[in-house]
Amino acid sequence: MMYALVTGSDHGLGLALVKELLERNFFVAACRLNTKETLVDALKELYGNKLEIVDLDISDYHSVKVMKDRVDTLVPHIDLLINNAAILGDIEKVLGEELDYDEILHVINVNAVGTLRVTNALAPLVLKSGLKTIVNISSEAGSIQDCAREGWFGYCMSKAANNMQSALVHNNLRKKGGRVIAMHPGHVATFMRGHLDTTAQLSPTESAKGILNVVLDTVLPTEERPLYLNYLGERLPW
Ligand SMILES: NC(=O)c1ccc[n+]([C@@H]2O[C@H](COP(=O)([O-])OP(=O)(O)OC[C@H]3O[C@@H](n4cnc5c(N)ncnc54)[C@H](OP(=O)(O)O)[C@@H]3O)[C@@H](O)[C@H]2O)c1
């Protein structure tokens, strides 16, 4: 049996990843922030004991600790940890405007530090598995080399920090046979902007299928540095 854990599975890409993993016969711990979001409950009805829903706020140390204790009772190991949960924050304001620093710090706390909280708690379970793989859902917005935006401060800075974290964690895991992949999921039609992003060219299902195809069906090079790939397996510049 293969075991996976996905954060931020309330809806959007996280929910689609959970569904695709279940279709691939994984047992999935689906971590949900908002208990009022019932889409993942519908999957539970379909997949029964192959799926457990776990409450998790990655911005909160105590919540991560409670999640870890629960997950310890659910799975013997985690083959695939997908750190998917994230928030966008303001994407309009540029230099010279009134920036909301508390919000920027919150975005960094969720997207970069929150991912580290989860990984640090679950790395022992990942290292007990066969696959020993962590996928950090990053973004092209985390690429410093490719940066053309003037705003999106919280999001871009948090995803760049998330990428650095991927490199640091990869350096820890690789000596023990593990790996980290920083993954850009493409431009996906989700509600991350507060409304359905109809300008996106990908559905969550298409992105999730692509990501799992890259991570599970492709022979990826083993490298000293983590791979920074998109959902098609193409490399992104750091
Ligand atoms: N959509 C795109 O085009 C795109 C492009 C590049 C990268 N990405 C990345 O893809 C991932 C998924 O995003 P998405 O597009 O599917 O957006 P989304 O639908 O907003 O999904 C984000 C998920 O994270 C959850 N979440 C937010 N704060 C959390 C916290 N503190 N603790 C735990 N969970 C939390 C959200 O829960 P609630 O919504 O219930 O609060 C939601 O389930 C993110 O890492 C995002 O940065 C998306």
The ligand as a Gaussian input file, in Angstrom:
#p B3LYP/6-31G(d) Opt

LIG

0 1
 N       -4.083000      28.271000      -9.372000
 C       -2.944000      28.565000     -10.000000
 O       -2.942000      29.030000     -11.158000
 C       -1.626000      28.321000      -9.316000
 C       -0.456000      28.681000     -10.000000
 C        0.754000      28.437000      -9.405000
 C        0.811000      27.827000      -8.173000
 N       -0.347000      27.497000      -7.516000
 C       -0.252000      26.835000      -6.219000
 O       -1.082000      25.686000      -6.208000
 C       -1.465000      25.397000      -4.852000
 C       -2.957000      25.185000      -4.773000
 O       -3.611000      26.407000      -5.057000
 P       -5.061000      26.482000      -5.724000
 O       -4.911000      27.214000      -6.986000
 O       -5.691000      25.149000      -5.730000
 O       -5.792000      27.491000      -4.732000
 P       -6.902000      27.230000      -3.618000
 O       -8.072000      26.574000      -4.247000
 O       -7.083000      28.521000      -2.918000
 O       -6.218000      26.147000      -2.674000
 C       -5.381000      26.461000      -1.593000
 C       -5.754000      25.543000      -0.464000
 O       -4.935000      25.831000       0.673000
 C       -5.788000      25.975000       1.803000
 N       -5.174000      26.807000       2.822000
 C       -5.049000      28.156000       2.841000
 N       -4.444000      28.550000       3.990000
 C       -4.183000      27.424000       4.697000
 C       -3.606000      27.172000       5.951000
 N       -3.185000      28.161000       6.756000
 N       -3.496000      25.887000       6.385000
 C       -3.936000      24.872000       5.603000
 N       -4.515000      25.043000       4.408000
 C       -4.635000      26.314000       3.949000
 C       -7.067000      26.565000       1.248000
 O       -8.155000      26.412000       2.143000
 P       -9.415000      27.429000       2.086000
 O       -9.508000      27.961000       0.702000
 O      -10.580000      26.577000       2.494000
 O       -9.147000      28.536000       3.042000
 C       -7.204000      25.732000      -0.014000
 O       -7.752000      24.477000       0.288000
 C       -0.949000      26.575000      -4.010000
 O        0.300000      26.213000      -3.420000
 C       -0.731000      27.659000      -5.040000
 O        0.223000      28.600000      -4.619000
 C       -1.578000      27.725000      -8.063000

